[in-house]
Amino acid sequence: MNSSENYANLISELSQRLQSLQSAIAPCHNHAPNLVKDWQRSHGEIQTFFQTQIVNTALEITSHNLSVQVEIDKQLKMLGVDLTMLQTARSPDTWQKRHQQSCDRLTKLQSYCKMQD
Protein backbone atom coordinates (compact mmCIF):
# COMPACT_ATOMS: atom_id res chain seq x y z
CA MET A 1 0.00 0.00 0.00
CA ASN A 2 1.47 3.37 -0.94
CA SER A 3 1.43 6.45 1.30
CA SER A 4 -1.54 8.07 -0.48
CA GLU A 5 -3.62 4.92 0.14
CA ASN A 6 -2.53 4.87 3.79
CA TYR A 7 -3.44 8.54 4.11
CA ALA A 8 -6.84 7.93 2.49
CA ASN A 9 -7.48 5.08 4.94
CA LEU A 10 -6.64 7.35 7.88
CA ILE A 11 -8.97 10.06 6.58
CA SER A 12 -11.68 7.44 6.09
CA GLU A 13 -11.26 6.31 9.69
CA LEU A 14 -11.42 9.94 10.87
CA SER A 15 -14.62 10.38 8.89
CA GLN A 16 -16.12 7.24 10.44
CA ARG A 17 -15.26 8.46 13.94
CA LEU A 18 -16.82 11.84 13.21
CA GLN A 19 -19.93 10.13 11.81
CA SER A 20 -20.23 8.05 14.96
CA LEU A 21 -20.09 11.17 17.14
CA GLN A 22 -22.53 12.97 14.87
CA SER A 23 -24.94 10.02 15.12
CA ALA A 24 -24.79 10.26 18.90
CA ILE A 25 -25.31 14.03 19.04
CA ALA A 26 -27.81 14.72 16.25
CA PRO A 27 -30.93 12.99 17.65
CA CYS A 28 -30.55 14.48 21.14
CA HIS A 29 -32.61 17.66 21.13
CA ASN A 30 -33.24 17.94 24.87
CA HIS A 31 -30.95 19.31 27.54
CA ALA A 32 -28.71 16.37 28.50
CA PRO A 33 -25.44 17.49 30.15
CA ASN A 34 -24.67 13.91 31.20
CA LEU A 35 -24.51 12.89 27.52
CA VAL A 36 -22.26 15.81 26.67
CA LYS A 37 -19.50 14.31 28.84
CA ASP A 38 -19.57 11.19 26.65
CA TRP A 39 -19.50 13.36 23.53
CA GLN A 40 -16.56 15.32 24.91
CA ARG A 41 -14.70 12.07 25.61
CA SER A 42 -15.38 10.90 22.04
CA HIS A 43 -14.25 14.28 20.72
CA GLY A 44 -11.02 13.97 22.70
CA GLU A 45 -10.38 10.54 21.21
CA ILE A 46 -11.03 11.88 17.71
CA GLN A 47 -8.71 14.82 18.29
CA THR A 48 -5.97 12.51 19.62
CA PHE A 49 -6.39 10.20 16.61
CA PHE A 50 -6.17 13.18 14.25
CA GLN A 51 -3.04 14.56 15.92
CA THR A 52 -1.17 11.27 16.31
CA GLN A 53 -2.18 9.38 13.17
CA ILE A 54 -2.75 12.11 10.59
CA VAL A 55 -0.90 15.29 11.56
CA ASN A 56 2.19 13.69 13.08
CA THR A 57 2.66 11.15 10.36
CA ALA A 58 5.63 10.33 8.19
CA LEU A 59 3.33 9.96 5.20
CA GLU A 60 3.91 12.34 2.35
CA ILE A 61 0.89 14.55 1.75
CA THR A 62 0.03 17.17 -0.83
CA SER A 63 -0.10 20.88 -0.07
CA HIS A 64 -3.87 20.76 -0.65
CA ASN A 65 -4.26 18.03 1.98
CA LEU A 66 -2.04 19.98 4.35
CA SER A 67 -4.22 23.08 4.04
CA VAL A 68 -7.34 20.97 4.62
CA GLN A 69 -5.65 19.44 7.68
CA VAL A 70 -5.23 22.94 9.09
CA GLU A 71 -8.97 23.53 8.67
CA ILE A 72 -9.84 20.17 10.24
CA ASP A 73 -7.58 20.98 13.19
CA LYS A 74 -9.25 24.37 13.65
CA GLN A 75 -12.77 22.92 13.39
CA LEU A 76 -11.95 20.11 15.85
CA LYS A 77 -10.75 22.69 18.37
CA MET A 78 -13.87 24.77 17.82
CA LEU A 79 -16.03 21.65 18.25
CA GLY A 80 -14.39 21.17 21.64
CA VAL A 81 -15.43 24.71 22.58
CA ASP A 82 -18.95 24.08 21.23
CA LEU A 83 -19.29 20.95 23.37
CA THR A 84 -18.04 22.76 26.48
CA MET A 85 -20.55 25.54 25.89
CA LEU A 86 -23.25 22.93 25.25
CA GLN A 87 -22.52 21.28 28.57
CA THR A 88 -22.78 24.57 30.45
CA ALA A 89 -25.98 25.67 28.68
CA ARG A 90 -28.75 26.22 31.21
CA SER A 91 -31.74 27.31 29.18
CA PRO A 92 -33.44 25.14 26.53
CA ASP A 93 -32.96 27.90 23.93
CA THR A 94 -29.22 28.07 24.59
CA TRP A 95 -29.02 24.27 24.51
CA GLN A 96 -30.75 24.20 21.09
CA LYS A 97 -28.41 26.85 19.71
CA ARG A 98 -25.25 25.13 20.96
CA HIS A 99 -26.53 21.72 19.88
CA GLN A 100 -27.13 23.03 16.35
CA GLN A 101 -23.66 24.60 16.28
CA SER A 102 -22.12 21.25 17.23
CA CYS A 103 -24.10 19.41 14.55
CA ASP A 104 -23.16 22.03 11.93
CA ARG A 105 -19.50 21.79 12.91
CA LEU A 106 -19.55 18.00 12.52
CA THR A 107 -21.11 18.38 9.08
CA LYS A 108 -18.37 20.82 8.13
CA LEU A 109 -15.71 18.41 9.40
CA GLN A 110 -17.21 15.64 7.29
CA SER A 111 -17.05 17.88 4.22
CA TYR A 112 -13.35 18.51 4.89
CA CYS A 113 -12.72 14.78 5.06
CA LYS A 114 -14.33 14.42 1.62
CA MET A 115 -11.96 17.10 0.28
CA GLN A 116 -8.97 14.90 1.08
CA ASP A 117 -8.23 13.06 -2.14
N, C-alpha and C positions, 0 to 999 in steps of 0.2 A: 504494500500500500504506500503510495507516495504521500508527501507532506500535505498536498492540497486535499487529498481524500481524508487524511487524518483530521485536518482542520475542519472540513465539512462535517465529519462525524461529531467532533466536539461541539460545533455550532448546533447541530441537530439535537444533541443531548441537552444543551442549554435551552433550546426551544421547548423540548419536552418538559424540562423542569419548570420553565415559566408557565407552560400550559397547565401543568398540574396545580401550580399555585393559583393561577387564574380560575381554574375550575373550582377550587376551594372558596375563593373570595366572591366570585360573581353572584352566586345564588343567595348570598347572605345579605339581606336588605335591612335587617333589624340590628339595633345596637347590641353588639356581642363582643365586649372587650376581652373575654376569655379566649375567644377564637383568634383574636388579633395576635396574641402571644404565639400561637402555633404558626400563624402566617409570618410573623417576624422571624421565627426560628427557620422556617423554610426559606425565607428571603436571605437570611444569613448564610445558609448552606449554598444557595444559588450564587451569592456574591463570592463566597470562598471558591466554589468551583470555577467561576469565571476568572478570578484572579490567578488561581494556581494552575488551571489546565489550559486556559486560552491566552491570557495576557502574558504570563510568565512561562512561555513555551519556547522551545528551540525551533519550532516549526517556522519555515519561511512563509511570510504572508505578504499580500500585495498592499500597496499604499492605500487603495480603496478600503480593503478590509481593516487596515489599521485605523483609518478615520472613522469607520463604523464602530470599531471597538471603543473608541473614545466616547462616542455617543451612547453606546450600551453602558459603559462604565458610569457616565453621568446619570443616565436614566435609572440605573440600579440604585445609585446613591439617593436620588430623589424619591424613588419608591420606598426606601428605608425611612425617609422623612415623612412621606405620606402615611405609612403604616403607624409610625409613632404618633402622628397627629390624629389618626383614626382611633388609636387606642385611648387617647386622652379626650376624645370628643364626648361631650356631656349631653348635648341636645340632639334629638332625632334629626333635625335639619342639618346640623353640622356633621353628624354621622353620615347622612346621605351624600353630602357634598364630598367628604373625604373618601368615602367608599367609591364614589364615581371617579374621583381622581386616581385612586389606586387601580381601578379597572382600566381606565384610559391609559395609564402608564404601562400596564402590562400589555395592552394591545400595541402600543408604540414599540415596546421592546420586542414583541413578536415580529413586527414589521422590519425592525433592524436585523433580526436573525435571518429573515428572508432575503435581505440585501447582501448577505455574505455568500457570494458565489464566485 
